[in-house]
Amino acid sequence: MHEVVGVRFKKAGKIYYFDPHDLELEKGEYAIVETSRGVEYGKIVVGPKKVPEEDIVSPLKKVIRKATAEDAEKVAENQKKENRAFDICLEKIEEHNLPMKLIDVEYTFDNSKVIFYFTADGRVDFRELVKDLAAIFRTRIELRQIGVRDEAKMIGGLGPCGRFLCCGTFLGEFEPVSIKMAKEQNLSLNPTKISGICGRLMCCLKYEQDYYEEAWKKMPKVNKEVITPQGSGVVISCNALSEKVKVKVVQEDGTPEVLEYHVNDISSVDEYNDTEDNDDDLLEEIDEDIASLLED
């Protein structure tokens, strides 16, 4: 077990573990840490705790020190530089007539590198652009192509639900989402209704998927014969969210009627037959026990 703290560098960004290195750190404080791309300024979002070896990505970097007011001022200055760098990069992209869309600019805390994030439909030859930017900023330049989901996360906005985007507020990492999830949740397969502003399937399809998977295991299949308190019937539809089943039951007078039951109030024909067989076996065992007692 290792003692670590969780540090986040961006709002709703991924949480990275660092060695507190005998420093008294608390959740909510800011710290200067050593990362693979240099010294960075981040917020402690997970207080000191013990984690198993397999949860740590080696080598475990250390927290250099607590952040000071001067560090916060430097971060604010870097943000101003990022705005200026964004405008300059836009001009250079237009000059070189490159098919790319600039999304964001990031200065590392120690100003050792400037990272430009962009989207494009395919590969872009930006070698001349990098040379121009390096001559202007006199530091290392990195151009990083990102996907549409990352673009939405950086820019932010409102989702179809009217709330701020999940990816821009609390989702640290994207999880795989498939059309199968929409089918299992009985959602309309209209792309405009199940897609986010990024054009991909909405991340929130993942939130309740585990519940639906467990719920559907208990639900009978449509057109399957089941036993209800009113007799046998055929399943017409199922609602996994409410765990209710609509069954078509034939009344004594021969008229069909659709009734709704909780899944726990019905059973499949196979289960019913198994129960009857078990009852017969139990009666046979009782008869054998009684016979043996009479013989004794």
Order of alpha helices (4+ residues) and beta strands (2+ residues): beta-beta-beta-beta-beta-alpha-beta-beta-alpha-beta-alpha-alpha-alpha-alpha-alpha-beta-beta-beta-beta-beta-alpha
